[in-house]
Amino acid sequence: MVTPGLFCPIPPRISPHADDTQDWLAEWLIKRGVSSEAAARLRVSGFGRYAGRLYPDASAADLRLLTALFTFFFLLDDTVDGSATPPLSVVRATIDGVYATLDSDGRQPAPGLSSPMRAMLLDSWRAITGGLSEMSVDRINDALRHHLDGILVEASNKWVGRKPGVVEYIQLRRATSAAYVSYALIEFAGGSRMRIPEAVYHHPVLREISAAGNDLLSWFNDLLSLERDESTAAGHNLVLATARERGLSRDGAIHEVIARWQERMTRFVELRAAVPAFGARIDAAVRRYVEGVADSVRGTIDWSLESPRYPMPSLVADWVGDRAS
């Protein structure tokens, strides 16, 4: 239960390997050139527990790789999204560095990325994608490009002072959240490497489930991050976009976003119950994918409320109460 007005019927799950992975992370980071002080700070953020909540069935070894990749993405977010007016040249250089690192398998220079970040990305990416099918790797790459494009659009908006409306913002937020990247990794985390055919993967119901799950975790993050975003997001927050477009007060926009979030959760539950049958072999993979999207929603909620990365702002105390643990 996430209260009042924010009710999440998805049961919480977490990997039995989450805390061990959390302890492992600092040493892994140090070996890739991260300072011991920075590694300790990153460990405290709880990225191992986050990955453990999103992929509760992953093996211990796979959860470590997912945690390593998640840590890279959080560092990437910190690099490009910590200011209301991030230097556009820096954001572009960082994104170019990601592409240069992956496209050349580390053989080409990537000045936009620090050496530790480059090593973190390369080592985790190679290990995760090395055993996957070409189709699965293509899906991960497509999701990554979508995410990086979203980062660049948001940075460009901030640079020129452009504040998107609600509909435009929701579409952009689905890219900047990186949720689609995490969904593309569900197959890897499932262990059995069950594959969903392309036609099924892009079925309208599965696409809407993916979008609804993305909205739920993104909008929750927008609510939780509102006080910080008021000074750094330059309008890129659903509450801020809603207030601006509808002429609402801050509190009025918060209540409207909470109501929108709950409506989206109701639709998400309906969609999960409406997944068509595709045949026994495919249905098992589809079921695992849909469960993975649900885990991402609930896992993001629970981790966000436990991680010191998101200190509980005063406004959240009014609508977050008891919840399943």
ABEGO torsion letter per residue (X at the ends): XBBBGBBBABBBBBBAAAAAAAAAAAAAAAAAGBBAAAAAAAAAAGAAAAAAAABAABBAAAAAAAAAAAAAAAAAAAAAAABABBBAAAAAAAAAAAAAAAAAGGABBBAABBAAAAAAAAAAAAAAAAABBAAAAAAAAAAAAAAAAAAAAAAAAAAAGBBBBAAAAAAAAAAAAGAAAAAAAAAAAAGAGBBBBAAAAABAAAAAAAAAAAAAAAAAAAAAAAAAAAAAAGGBBAAAAAAAAAGBBAAAAAAAAAAAAAAAAAAAAAAAAABBBAEAAAAAAAAAAAAAAAAAAAAAAAAAAABAABBBBAAAAAABBBBBX
